[in-house]
Every structure is written in structure tokens, then in C-alpha cells.
Amino acid sequence: MRKILSKIGIGYCTIAALLCFGSCNDKLEIQQAYPFIIETLPVPKKLKVGETAEIRCQSVRDGCYLPTTYQIRYFQPAGKKTLKMDNGTAFLPNDFYPLEKETFRLYYTSASTEQQTIDVYVQDNFGQLVQLTFSFNNDNDKEK
């Protein structure tokens, strides 16, 4: 009887070992592409010609994978302007520029008496894209 119980116990241990270790593989999965958003502080809705609006931005990521790089570009469907980065880089429409900091500022200077809109795109090297849209109306109020 002991031999039978011993063989049954060995059988159960073997089955348990196969179930525990049979589903394992030796491939290590590393997540590289983490979702992200760009948060901004409120920006003015009206600008006079020649007036500059500061757009404060913060990249918020769900995780961190160190070789991840980010690029920024913009498109302006309406109005005239200049858009600069806090390091002094003046943007050209649809050109990519490296984004080296998680916290950055954009400076938008109005050059139009009409409504102005800019679309800012931030993209990582995995193809994930975040779009921000800013609209400004002309402030033709004479008072300060």
C-alpha cells in the first residue's frame, strides 16, 4: 500500500511541476512604448498684433523607457505668427524639432488681425502622436 501511495504522490508532484513550469518561457518582455499626454496651462484667448503668448507644456508619461525620443512640429491653418521654443529655436511649419525636456515653453507671437489657429504635434520614436490646438482671436481693444 505504501508503494502505491508513494507512486501516486510522485505522480501528483510531477503533474504539479509540469503545470507550474510548463507555462514559463525564457523571453523577457520589456515595454518600450508608453502612452503620454501633453498638459498645458491656460493660454490667453485674445492677442494684439505683436503680442506674445507663453504656452507652458509638461509631458506626462505612463512609464519611462530611456531611449525614447520626442519630436515637436506645428501647422498653422489660419493666421500669421511666429512660434519659438524656450531655447530660442524658431519653428518652421511641418518641420520636426527634437524635444529634449519634459517641461518646455512655446512662445507664440501674433502677426495677424484675424483669428489664428495653430496645431502642435508631439511624437515619440514609436509613432505615438499627441495633438494640441490653440486658437487666438485678435484683441483690437484700445485699452490696456
Buried (B, 14 or more C-beta within 10 A) or exposed (E): EEEEEEEEEEEEEEEEEEEEEEEEEEEEEEEEBBEBEBEBEEBBEEBBEEBBBEBBBEBEBEEEBEEBEBBBBBEBEEBEBEBBBBEEEEBEEEEEBEBEEBEBBBBBBBEBEEEBBBBBBBBBEEEBEBEBEBEBBBBEEEEE
